[in-house]
Amino acid sequence: MKFFIDTANLAQIKEANELGILDGVTTNPSLMAKEGIKGQDAVMQHYKTICEMVDGDISAEVISTDFDGIIEEGKKLAAIHKNIVVKVPMIKDGVKAIKWFTENGIRTNCTLVFSAGQAILAAKAGATYVSPFIGRVDDTGWDGMDLIYQLRQIFDIQGFKTEILAASIRNPNHITKCAEAGADVCTCPLDSILGLLKHPLTDIGLAKFLEDAKKTA
Ligand code: E4P
């Protein structure tokens, strides 16, 4: 399973990258706004900076919702760097645009996916990635992880090449469950990635080893 970091924060991207396990980055308009990025030039420059920091796929989201607008915006984003993946919302014009991008050699990430039906449409249109939002499904009282299991089964049976990119990750347990369910990629906040490191028995064991090491010094 590939690890992406789900942020537009450069310090967090750097920290995850230095861990040596980072395969890419996903952003969205909310994450960009959180970093105070304002204006089209600043947005484009921010994506460029991320591309120069991380050698992996970088998802950059369009904000247009009509076919022509999505295509125009997506072409500009894709021109920033070869690793840019154009993130397109799961709407009717979005599906049409994903098909167009696929036919024109531009890779896509279909975002805001909450059902198997939506994921099938994205895969049929040729999306490179489809992003089911686990945490937001959980928030509604349903089990977001069921969607990952269901998509893995459908995509394998149907031979879809689209990668399942589990998004809206809220904790380390989500990550291990995604790996178990067969997600191709998990995009996570830095806290959830670092949370994987933690186990109380590791801390207790290390303290004891270091204490005993003093006896051998
Ligand atoms: C990533 O591609 C998604 O935009 C992101 O994971 C959404 O996460 P959230 O539900 O925590 O906002």
Residues whose N, C-alpha, C, O or C-beta is under 5 A from the ligand:
A	BS01	E4P	D6 T26 T27 N28 S131 G135 R136 A167 S168 I169 T187
